Amino acid sequence: MCLRVKVRLDVTKRLVRGKKITVEGGESRWVNFKYERLPNFCYRCGLLNHALKDCLENDAENKSTEGEVL
């Protein structure tokens, strides 16, 4: 099952791979996110305001409260 949606994001926060949502009946499901046409995206820290080569963050594993960072 696929669903395409257009959403607004706070671009000062990290993008995440997905999020757990609750569906009818109270069951939790993981939803993977697919982002398209990302400008200046850093794959190390998950932020949109710079590219990987300009990242100041170290190579430590990054986690977010909403899911693993991209």
Phi and psi in degrees as GROMACS dihedral restraints (atoms count N, CA, C in turn):
[ dihedral_restraints ]
;  ai    aj    ak    al  type     phi  dphi    fc
    3     4     5     6     1  -125.2    20    10
    4     5     6     7     1   149.6    20    10
    6     7     8     9     1  -144.0    20    10
    7     8     9    10     1   131.2    20    10
    9    10    11    12     1  -109.5    20    10
   10    11    12    13     1   127.9    20    10
   12    13    14    15     1  -133.6    20    10
   13    14    15    16     1   155.5    20    10
   15    16    17    18     1  -112.2    20    10
   16    17    18    19     1   126.1    20    10
   18    19    20    21     1  -130.6    20    10
   19    20    21    22     1   163.2    20    10
   21    22    23    24     1   -98.6    20    10
   22    23    24    25     1   137.2    20    10
   24    25    26    27     1  -122.1    20    10
   25    26    27    28     1   148.9    20    10
   27    28    29    30     1   -82.7    20    10
   28    29    30    31     1   104.7    20    10
   30    31    32    33     1   -74.7    20    10
   31    32    33    34     1    -1.1    20    10
   33    34    35    36     1   -87.9    20    10
   34    35    36    37     1    -6.4    20    10
   36    37    38    39     1  -105.3    20    10
   37    38    39    40     1   159.6    20    10
   39    40    41    42     1   -70.7    20    10
   40    41    42    43     1   144.5    20    10
   42    43    44    45     1   -79.7    20    10
   43    44    45    46     1   144.3    20    10
   45    46    47    48     1  -116.4    20    10
   46    47    48    49     1   159.7    20    10
   48    49    50    51     1   -71.7    20    10
   49    50    51    52     1   -26.5    20    10
   51    52    53    54     1   177.7    20    10
   52    53    54    55     1  -170.8    20    10
   54    55    56    57     1  -157.8    20    10
   55    56    57    58     1   147.9    20    10
   57    58    59    60     1   -80.6    20    10
   58    59    60    61     1   132.2    20    10
   60    61    62    63     1  -124.8    20    10
   61    62    63    64     1   157.0    20    10
   63    64    65    66     1  -100.6    20    10
   64    65    66    67     1   126.9    20    10
   66    67    68    69     1  -102.3    20    10
   67    68    69    70     1   176.2    20    10
   69    70    71    72     1   -51.8    20    10
   70    71    72    73     1   139.4    20    10
   72    73    74    75     1    90.5    20    10
   73    74    75    76     1    -1.1    20    10
   75    76    77    78     1    82.6    20    10
   76    77    78    79     1     3.7    20    10
   78    79    80    81     1   -76.2    20    10
   79    80    81    82     1   138.6    20    10
   81    82    83    84     1   -95.6    20    10
   82    83    84    85     1   139.3    20    10
   84    85    86    87     1  -135.3    20    10
   85    86    87    88     1   146.8    20    10
   87    88    89    90     1   -88.7    20    10
   88    89    90    91     1   131.1    20    10
   90    91    92    93     1  -114.4    20    10
   91    92    93    94     1   119.8    20    10
   93    94    95    96     1   -80.4    20    10
   94    95    96    97     1   139.2    20    10
   96    97    98    99     1  -101.6    20    10
   97    98    99   100     1   143.2    20    10
   99   100   101   102     1  -124.9    20    10
  100   101   102   103     1   120.2    20    10
  102   103   104   105     1   -99.5    20    10
  103   104   105   106     1   142.3    20    10
  105   106   107   108     1  -122.8    20    10
  106   107   108   109     1   149.3    20    10
  108   109   110   111     1    53.4    20    10
  109   110   111   112     1    55.0    20    10
  111   112   113   114     1   -87.0    20    10
  112   113   114   115     1   121.7    20    10
  114   115   116   117     1   -85.7    20    10
  115   116   117   118     1   138.2    20    10
  117   118   119   120     1    43.3    20    10
  118   119   120   121     1    58.5    20    10
  120   121   122   123     1   -96.5    20    10
  121   122   123   124     1   132.6    20    10
  123   124   125   126     1   -97.9    20    10
  124   125   126   127     1   117.1    20    10
  126   127   128   129     1   -77.8    20    10
  127   128   129   130     1    -7.9    20    10
  129   130   131   132     1   -83.6    20    10
  130   131   132   133     1   -52.0    20    10
  132   133   134   135     1  -105.4    20    10
  133   134   135   136     1   -12.5    20    10
  135   136   137   138     1    85.3    20    10
  136   137   138   139     1    11.9    20    10
  138   139   140   141     1   -97.6    20    10
  139   140   141   142     1   156.5    20    10
  141   142   143   144     1   -94.8    20    10
  142   143   144   145     1    -6.2    20    10
  144   145   146   147     1   -91.5    20    10
  145   146   147   148     1     4.2    20    10
  147   148   149   150     1  -160.1    20    10
  148   149   150   151     1   164.7    20    10
  150   151   152   153     1   -93.7    20    10
  151   152   153   154     1   166.7    20    10
  153   154   155   156     1   -53.3    20    10
  154   155   156   157     1   -42.6    20    10
  156   157   158   159     1   -64.8    20    10
  157   158   159   160     1   -19.6    20    10
  159   160   161   162     1  -103.7    20    10
  160   161   162   163     1     7.4    20    10
  162   163   164   165     1   -72.6    20    10
  163   164   165   166     1   135.4    20    10
  165   166   167   168     1   -96.0    20    10
  166   167   168   169     1    -9.0    20    10
  168   169   170   171     1   -78.8    20    10
  169   170   171   172     1   147.4    20    10
  171   172   173   174     1   -76.0    20    10
  172   173   174   175     1  -178.5    20    10
  174   175   176   177     1   -81.6    20    10
  175   176   177   178     1    10.7    20    10
  177   178   179   180     1   -61.5    20    10
  178   179   180   181     1   151.1    20    10
  180   181   182   183     1   -65.9    20    10
  181   182   183   184     1   131.6    20    10
  183   184   185   186     1  -103.0    20    10
  184   185   186   187     1   131.7    20    10
  186   187   188   189     1  -128.1    20    10
  187   188   189   190     1   151.7    20    10
  189   190   191   192     1  -123.4    20    10
  190   191   192   193     1   159.0    20    10
  192   193   194   195     1   -68.6    20    10
  193   194   195   196     1   -19.2    20    10
  195   196   197   198     1  -100.4    20    10
  196   197   198   199     1    -2.0    20    10
  198   199   200   201     1   147.1    20    10
  199   200   201   202     1   174.2    20    10
  201   202   203   204     1   -67.9    20    10
  202   203   204   205     1   136.8    20    10
  204   205   206   207     1   -71.2    20    10
  205   206   207   208     1   145.7    20    10
